[in-house]
Amino acid sequence: MSLRTVAESRVQRLEVLGENGKADPSVDPKLSPEILLKMYRTMVEIRAFDEIAFKLQRQGRLGTYPQILGQEATQVVPALALEPKDWLVPTYRGQGAYFARGMKLRYSLLYWGGDDRGVHFPEETNDLIFAIPVGSHLTQAAGLAWASKLKKDGAAALAYLGDGASSKGDLHEALTFAGAFKLPVIYLIENNHWAISVPRERQAACETLAQKAWGYGVCGLQVDGNDALAVWRAVSEALDCARSGGGATLLECETYRLGHHTTADDATRYRPAAEVEAWKRKDPVLRLKAYLEGRGLWDERRDADLRARAQEMIAEEVRAYEAFPPPNPLDMFANNYARAPWALIEQRAELEKILRESRDLEEVASLPPPEGRFP
């Protein structure tokens, strides 16, 4: 009786930019100036929005808000690498990805203000509303990818998840299916090191999260998630693999959540300040800016102009958000069923009667017509 090795796996890590913004020429994807500048502008704009949205919540003008401060590269860059026909399946910390796909920021504010009319995506893209339950969207992404494969439409699906969700059974089920059927899907772990107050080292005993791909016949790669060029290259190569029939990829993009988990959290209660300061030196926005300056594509004058225009754009989005008319309460009954059951029909009729009795007829008449399908 003997022992022999029947399979071996290893994890590689992709890095392009150093903390000083200088690129390793052997792995630099050498992107066009147009793509690089769009990448940087979008990252700067979403960071500016993030800061303002946080202040709006503190002023009582938003219900809650999950910041993406420090995660701009993992949010923006993968979404920019997609084609409109591809499926975007983000987490609730996904406003950067939505914005990169063309969604107006007023709708992000509307959603976090407690109004489901904020679920409003560009018609030309295939974007799913994020799921609040952690991990429940991962099998849905596999289903979308399977449908694309059966239809042979050349589309891929990109699903985001956090390091916390990588411990859920949903990822096991999704990767099992994706590996067995060689689905055109990418699972991108935004490893920001903290699942609310639980540190990464308590999520899994393995050295990396990328190696979770091993048991499923899926390609796994660890990426410097604060390196915009590394993220672009990793996602682009994973998309090429997906479209060519090579199957699924699991990307662990190592980044850091510089802010609180949400505005309901106080990260200073469980995170050492020295750790946060160390990660600030790996800022994805500043690293990409230094790279652009090194290539002669950017300077301080352009940067100041970009930031000023970003503030103007966001101020307009805030005005548009706060100018939305009140929603029609009857909309809560729409789009829940293909054909509404009797109980829902009765409840809707009861609410409509209450509205008419409790409000002036003029006020009821001024409400927008109910949206969606009912019954």
Secondary structure by P-SEA (a helix, b strand, c coil): ccccccbbbbbbbbbcccccccccccccccccaaaaaaaaaaaaaaaaaaaaaaaaaaaccccbbbbccccccccccccccccccbbbbbccccaaaaaaacccaaaaaaaaacccccccccccccccccccccccaaaaaaaaaaaaaaacccbbbbbbbcccccccaaaaaaaaaaaaacccbbbbbccccccccccccccccccccccccccccbbbbbcccccaaaaaaaaaaaaaaaaaccbbbbbbccccccccccccccccccccaaaaaaaaaacaaaaaaaaaaaaccccaaaaaaaaaaaaaaaaaaaaaaaaccccccccccccccccccaaaaaaaaaaaaaaaaaccaaaaaaccccccccc
